[in-house]
Amino acid sequence: MKLIDNEIINRYIYYLCRYIPYDKKELAKDEIMDILQRRLPIAYTDKDIKDELNRLGNPYEIGLKYSNKGNFLLNGKSYEIFISMIYMLFSAGAVSLILFFFNYFARISKLGFFEILQTIILTAFMLALIPSWICEKVKSTKILKTFMKAWSIDDLYESSSIKHSIYGIIFILIYSSMFFLLQLYTKTGNIEKSTYNIIILLFFVNVLRDTLRISEDSTVSNIVYVAYIFDLLTISIFAILLKFAIPNIFPIRVIIFMNVVDILYMTVNLFRDKNIISLRKKRKRENRNRKYKKIDEDK
């Protein structure tokens, strides 16, 4: 078997590349493979691989040397995610502007074209920046946490990144354009200010969900459960708003549909990767038992 096909090595490389910039992933992978090829015996075993990887150390720590210097409030991959989200949100804003002209042209005079444009630009920028900054803090906290305890190759469970497809981009573009359209609808109509603020908050929650998902690059991370909460929260609040505060217009129906699709998609992934989840729970249970045993021995 080739080294690149080894499950243990793939796990290590996955965690090494998880938070580093996209353009550095191949370099990091090649350097680790080169080190292993030089150090491992010709007739290597899984134990030899584990010993060598444990000798190399925490993959998050090695990954730090591949991170770029900070840009504004963000570093490396978080900055790249921010730029990607800016492009997608601006594109969604442009789509929503076209839809608004065709469906609610009479409302434009209530704000004016330039104020509508300013609203979209400011919203897109803030919704790209703040979630990316939160991802940066989540990443830093998670990496720091791994430095504060003993590390082992057995602590790594996953071996493959999320396959980011055109469908994921289309998903973000659709719900973002609907949220922008809903934002313009409420801003130009006789809708309560509190309702408008709730809609912007839900928009933020949905963008944060996907930004965290891209940053974590995992279908079984704890972020998945956060995403479940965000989806259910969005559906529940819109159900209340439709009953008391806002008409049942098509952007809301599309957003709710997209949240339902997201819940189904995550559920399928959790069932598919249930072995990884079981392994992670088992490892955490073993670590907890070792910790309690050590405390009892110290007494």
C-alpha positions, 0 to 999 in steps of 0.5 A, a space after each residue: 500500500 502506498 503511504 498516501 493511501 494509509 488511513 492513519 496518514 490521511 487522518 494526520 494530513 486532514 488535521 494538519 491542513 484543516 485550518 491553513 490557507 488553501 494555497 498551502 495545503 498541497 505544500 504541507 501535505 508534500 512535506 509531511 509525506 517527504 518526511 515519512 518516506 525518509 524516516 519510515 522503514 521499507 517494510 513499515 507497519 501501522 505501528 511504525 506510522 503511528 510512532 513517527 506521527 506521534 514523534 512529529 507532534 500535534 498537526 495543528 502546531 505544525 500547521 501554524 507555520 503555513 499560516 499567513 500573516 494577519 490581514 485586518 482582523 483575520 489570519 490565513 484561512 479565515 481571511 480567505 473565507 471572508 473574501 469568498 463570502 464577500 464575493 458570494 454575498 455581493 453576488 446574492 445582493 445583485 440578484 436580490 436587487 434585480 428581483 426587487 426591481 421586477 417584483 416591488 418596483 413601486 417601493 424603490 421611491 420610498 428609499 431611493 436606489 442609492 440607499 438601497 444599494 448602500 444597504 446591500 453593500 453594508 449588510 454584505 460586508 458586515 455579514 462576511 466580516 463578523 462570522 469570519 472573525 468568529 471563525 478565527 476565534 473558534 479556530 484559535 481556541 480549538 488549537 490552543 486547547 489541543 496544546 494544553 493536553 497530551 496529544 496522540 494520533 489516536 485523538 484524530 478521527 476524520 480523514 477527509 475534508 468536505 467536498 465543496 461543490 458548486 451546489 454548496 455555492 448555489 445554496 448560499 447564493 439562493 438563501 442569501 439573495 432571498 434574505 436580501 430581498 426580504 430585507 429590502 421588502 421590510 425596509 421599504 414597507 410598513 413593517 415594524 423596526 423590530 421585525 426588520 432587526 429579527 430578519 437581519 439577525 436570522 440572516 446573520 445566523 444563517 451566514 454564520 452557520 455556513 461560515 463555521 461549516 467551511 472553516 471547520 471543514 467537517 461533517 461531524 464537528 460539533 458545529 453540525 449541532 449548532 447548525 441544526 439549532 440555527 436551522 430550527 431557530 430560523 424556521 420557528 421564528 419565521 413561522 411566528 413572524 408569518 403569523 403576526 408580523 409579515 405577509 407570506 411572501 415567496 422569499 420566506 417560503 424559499 428560505 424555510 425550504 432551504 433550511 429544511 433541505 439543510 437539516 436533511 443534508 446534515 442528517 444524511 451525513 451524520 448517519 453516513 459518518 456515524 462510525 466516526 462519531 462513535 469513535 470520537 465518543 469512545 475516545 473521549 470516554 477513555 480519556 475521561 476514565 483515565 483522568 478520573 483514575 489518575 485522580 483516584 491514584 493521587 488520592 
